[in-house]
Amino acid sequence: MSRSPLPPHRFSDPDAMRAQVAAWRAAGERVVLVPTMGALHAGHLALVAEARREGRAVVSIFVNPTQFGPSEDFSRYPRDVEADLARLAEAGADAAWTPEVVTMYPPGFATRIEVAGLTDGLCGAFRPGHFSGVATVVTKLLNQVRPDVALFGEKDFQQLQVIRRAVADLDMGIEIRGVPTIREADGLALSSRNRYLTPEERSAAPRLHAVLAAVAAAARNGAETAEACASGIAELEAAGFRVQYLAVCDAGTLEPVARVAGPARVLAAAYLGRTRLIDNLPV
């Protein structure tokens, strides 16, 4: 769809947001949602570009408190809505959905979405309650906007699979589509948290992608995944990372696999200084 980029209309009332979506749909247009927590970077804008190719692009900006643990970085998570809106204007987004916390979690709010199985390992083992917070807030965003499609970056691959499961199980009738990770030239996956890295840490950070690529290649060539992952963890620790996990998992169930015999993913989470980095690659 070809349109002249205009500043996105900003909505903070669910009824107004849904009325706009209904008007677009009545005109025969598809609506594509890009959920974000703001601090927009080129990875987010690639999702906006993908959305615009298909229909009306709605970008949500909401830093969701229920997906942060008590010792995590909710208070210092970067927030600059005006800068984000300026980036969305340049990207040609049609609307920005920017609800307040009281809109998302009004007094008396008592419902949580739990997705079993997919949330047990990987990040779920280290961030109790995180994926319940994610599934709940995304369910609300989808109900508030009611898009035809929602786009998510594959960098958060476990999150993507959790959302796919929740949307399918709850019969929401919305297509959930993953978009390949956008990277810096040296391989580092784009993330809002990269701005926390010191210059020295930023120099070391691409080692995570390099190790994932090596583990994926070894697993693809028939190596035992436990051995390949142990070697990768040792390399990361030598480079200054504090590794939470490095695993080769079935791409659908996220269960660890001993040897690759079908679609699989190598996934990792590690701290570099105070910054938690996650990444993954197909095997």
C-alpha positions as CSV (number, residue, x, y, z in Angstrom):
1,M,0.0,0.0,0.0
2,S,1.5,3.4,-1.0
3,R,0.8,6.4,1.3
4,S,2.5,9.6,2.1
5,P,4.0,9.2,5.6
6,L,2.1,11.3,8.2
7,P,2.4,11.6,11.9
8,P,0.6,8.6,13.5
9,H,-2.7,9.4,15.2
10,R,-2.2,8.7,18.9
11,F,-4.9,6.8,20.8
12,S,-5.1,6.1,24.5
13,D,-8.8,5.2,24.8
14,P,-9.7,1.6,23.8
15,D,-13.1,2.6,22.3
16,A,-11.5,5.3,20.1
17,M,-8.8,2.8,19.0
18,R,-11.4,0.1,18.1
19,A,-13.6,2.7,16.2
20,Q,-10.6,3.6,14.0
21,V,-9.8,0.0,13.3
22,A,-13.5,-0.7,12.5
23,A,-13.5,2.2,10.0
24,W,-10.4,0.9,8.3
25,R,-11.8,-2.6,8.1
26,A,-15.1,-1.3,6.8
27,A,-13.1,0.3,4.0
28,G,-11.7,-3.1,3.1
29,E,-8.2,-2.6,4.7
30,R,-6.3,-5.0,6.9
31,V,-4.9,-3.9,10.2
32,V,-1.5,-5.0,11.5
33,L,-0.4,-4.5,15.1
34,V,3.3,-4.1,16.2
35,P,3.4,-4.4,20.0
36,T,6.4,-2.7,21.6
37,M,7.5,-1.3,24.9
38,G,8.9,1.8,23.2
39,A,12.6,2.8,23.1
40,L,12.1,2.1,19.4
41,H,15.1,1.1,17.2
42,A,15.7,-0.2,13.7
43,G,14.4,-3.6,14.6
44,H,11.0,-2.2,15.6
45,L,10.9,0.0,12.5
46,A,11.5,-3.1,10.3
47,L,8.3,-4.5,11.8
48,V,6.5,-1.2,11.0
49,A,7.7,-1.4,7.4
50,E,6.4,-5.0,7.2
51,A,3.1,-3.9,8.6
52,R,2.7,-1.1,6.1
53,R,3.3,-3.5,3.2
54,E,0.2,-5.3,4.3
55,G,-2.2,-2.7,5.6
56,R,-2.7,-0.1,8.3
57,A,0.2,-0.2,10.8
58,V,-0.7,0.3,14.5
59,V,2.2,0.4,16.9
60,S,1.5,-0.1,20.6
61,I,3.8,1.5,23.2
62,F,3.4,0.3,26.7
63,V,6.1,-0.7,29.3
64,N,4.3,-3.5,31.0
65,P,5.0,-3.7,34.7
66,T,3.6,-7.2,35.2
67,Q,6.4,-8.9,33.1
68,F,9.2,-7.5,35.2
69,G,10.4,-9.3,38.3
70,P,11.1,-7.3,41.6
71,S,14.8,-7.2,40.9
72,E,14.6,-6.5,37.2
73,D,14.9,-3.2,35.3
74,F,11.4,-1.8,35.1
75,S,12.2,1.5,36.8
76,R,15.2,2.2,34.5
77,Y,13.7,0.7,31.3
78,P,14.1,3.5,28.7
79,R,11.0,5.6,28.0
80,D,10.7,8.5,25.5
81,V,7.3,8.4,23.9
82,E,7.8,11.7,22.0
83,A,11.0,10.4,20.4
84,D,9.2,7.1,19.6
85,L,6.3,9.0,18.0
86,A,8.8,11.0,15.9
87,R,10.3,7.7,14.7
88,L,6.9,6.3,13.9
89,A,6.1,9.4,11.8
90,E,9.2,8.8,9.8
91,A,8.4,5.2,9.4
92,G,4.8,6.0,8.2
93,A,2.9,4.3,11.0
94,D,-0.8,5.0,10.9
95,A,-1.6,4.9,14.6
96,A,0.1,4.7,18.0
97,W,-1.8,2.9,20.8
98,T,-0.3,4.4,24.0
99,P,-2.5,3.3,26.9
100,E,-1.9,4.3,30.5
101,V,-1.2,1.7,33.2
102,V,-4.6,2.4,34.8
103,T,-6.2,1.6,31.4
104,M,-4.4,-1.7,31.2
105,Y,-4.7,-2.6,34.9
106,P,-7.7,-0.8,36.4
107,P,-8.6,-1.1,40.1
108,G,-9.8,-4.6,40.8
109,F,-8.0,-6.2,37.8
110,A,-7.7,-9.9,38.7
111,T,-7.0,-12.0,35.6
112,R,-3.8,-13.6,34.4
113,I,-3.1,-15.7,31.3
114,E,-0.9,-18.7,32.0
115,V,0.6,-20.8,29.2
116,A,1.9,-24.1,30.5
117,G,4.8,-26.1,29.0
118,L,6.3,-23.5,26.7
119,T,7.1,-21.3,29.7
120,D,8.8,-23.9,31.9
121,G,12.4,-23.7,30.6
122,L,14.7,-21.1,29.0
123,C,13.8,-17.6,30.2
124,G,10.8,-19.0,32.1
125,A,13.1,-20.8,34.5
126,F,14.9,-17.5,35.4
127,R,12.0,-15.1,35.3
128,P,9.1,-16.4,37.3
129,G,5.8,-14.8,36.2
130,H,7.4,-13.1,33.2
131,F,5.5,-15.0,30.5
132,S,2.2,-14.8,32.4
133,G,2.7,-11.0,32.3
134,V,3.5,-11.1,28.6
135,A,0.6,-13.3,27.7
136,T,-1.8,-11.2,29.7
137,V,-0.7,-7.8,28.3
138,V,-0.6,-9.1,24.7
139,T,-4.0,-10.6,25.0
140,K,-5.3,-7.2,26.2
141,L,-3.5,-5.4,23.4
142,L,-5.0,-7.7,20.8
143,N,-8.5,-7.3,22.3
144,Q,-8.1,-3.5,22.4
145,V,-6.8,-3.1,18.8
146,R,-8.4,-6.2,17.2
147,P,-5.9,-6.4,14.3
148,D,-5.9,-9.0,11.6
149,V,-2.2,-9.7,12.1
150,A,0.3,-9.0,14.9
151,L,4.1,-8.9,14.2
152,F,6.8,-9.9,16.7
153,G,10.5,-10.1,16.3
154,E,12.1,-13.5,16.4
155,K,14.8,-12.3,18.8
156,D,12.3,-13.1,21.6
157,F,11.6,-16.5,20.2
158,Q,10.2,-18.1,23.4
159,Q,7.8,-15.1,23.7
160,L,6.7,-15.5,20.1
161,Q,5.8,-19.2,20.7
162,V,4.0,-18.4,24.0
163,I,1.9,-15.8,22.2
164,R,1.1,-18.1,19.3
165,R,-0.1,-20.7,21.8
166,A,-2.2,-18.3,23.8
167,V,-3.9,-16.9,20.7
168,A,-4.6,-20.3,19.3
169,D,-5.9,-21.7,22.6
170,L,-8.2,-18.7,23.2
171,D,-9.6,-18.8,19.6
172,M,-8.7,-15.2,19.0
173,G,-8.6,-15.6,15.2
174,I,-5.5,-13.3,14.8
175,E,-2.5,-14.3,12.8
176,I,0.7,-14.1,14.9
177,R,3.8,-13.7,12.6
178,G,7.4,-13.8,13.5
179,V,9.9,-11.5,11.7
180,P,13.6,-12.3,11.5
181,T,15.9,-10.6,14.0
182,I,17.5,-7.3,12.8
183,R,21.2,-7.1,13.7
184,E,24.1,-4.7,13.8
185,A,26.8,-5.3,11.2
186,D,28.8,-7.2,13.8
187,G,25.9,-9.6,14.5
188,L,24.6,-8.2,17.8
189,A,20.8,-8.4,17.8
190,L,19.1,-5.0,18.1
191,S,17.5,-4.5,21.5
192,S,16.4,-1.5,23.6
193,R,18.6,-2.8,26.4
194,N,21.8,-2.5,24.3
195,R,22.0,1.1,25.3
196,Y,22.9,-0.1,28.8
197,L,26.2,-1.6,27.6
198,T,29.5,0.1,28.4
199,P,31.8,0.6,25.4
200,E,33.9,-2.4,26.5
201,E,30.8,-4.5,26.9
202,R,29.5,-3.4,23.5
203,S,32.8,-4.6,22.0
204,A,32.3,-8.0,23.6
205,A,28.6,-8.4,23.0
206,P,28.8,-9.8,19.4
207,R,30.5,-12.9,20.8
208,L,27.0,-14.1,21.8
209,H,25.9,-14.3,18.2
210,A,29.1,-15.8,17.0
211,V,28.8,-18.6,19.6
212,L,25.2,-19.3,18.7
213,A,26.2,-19.6,15.0
214,A,29.0,-22.0,15.9
215,V,26.7,-24.2,18.1
216,A,24.0,-24.1,15.3
217,A,26.5,-25.3,12.7
218,A,27.8,-28.1,15.0
219,A,24.3,-29.3,15.8
220,R,23.3,-29.1,12.1
221,N,26.3,-31.3,11.3
222,G,25.2,-34.0,13.7
223,A,27.1,-33.1,16.9
224,E,25.6,-33.9,20.3
225,T,24.0,-30.7,21.4
226,A,25.1,-31.0,25.0
227,E,28.7,-31.1,24.0
228,A,28.3,-28.2,21.5
229,C,26.5,-26.1,24.2
230,A,29.1,-26.8,26.9
231,S,31.8,-25.6,24.5
232,G,29.8,-22.5,23.7
233,I,29.2,-21.7,27.4
234,A,32.9,-22.0,28.1
235,E,33.7,-19.6,25.3
236,L,31.1,-17.0,26.5
237,E,32.3,-17.2,30.1
238,A,35.9,-16.6,28.9
239,A,34.6,-13.5,27.1
240,G,33.1,-12.1,30.3
241,F,29.5,-13.3,30.0
242,R,27.5,-14.8,32.9
243,V,25.5,-17.4,31.1
244,Q,22.0,-18.4,32.3
245,Y,21.3,-20.9,29.5
246,L,22.5,-22.0,26.1
247,A,20.4,-24.8,24.6
248,V,19.3,-26.4,21.4
249,C,15.5,-26.9,21.4
250,D,12.7,-28.2,19.2
251,A,11.5,-25.1,17.4
252,G,7.8,-25.9,18.2
253,T,7.8,-27.3,21.7
254,L,11.0,-25.6,23.0
255,E,12.0,-28.9,24.6
256,P,15.8,-29.6,24.5
257,V,17.0,-32.1,21.9
258,A,20.0,-34.3,22.2
259,R,20.6,-34.3,18.4
260,V,18.8,-32.3,15.7
261,A,16.3,-34.4,13.7
262,G,13.9,-31.6,12.7
263,P,13.3,-27.9,13.0
264,A,15.3,-26.6,15.9
265,R,16.6,-23.4,17.5
266,V,19.6,-22.6,19.5
267,L,18.8,-20.1,22.2
268,A,20.8,-18.3,24.9
269,A,20.5,-15.7,27.6
270,A,23.5,-14.2,29.3
271,Y,24.5,-11.2,31.4
272,L,27.2,-8.9,30.2
273,G,27.8,-6.6,33.2
274,R,24.4,-5.5,34.3
275,T,22.7,-6.1,30.9
276,R,20.8,-9.2,30.1
277,L,21.1,-10.2,26.4
278,I,19.1,-12.9,24.7
279,D,19.4,-14.2,21.2
280,N,18.7,-17.3,19.1
281,L,19.3,-18.8,15.6
282,P,17.6,-21.5,13.6
283,V,19.5,-24.8,13.3
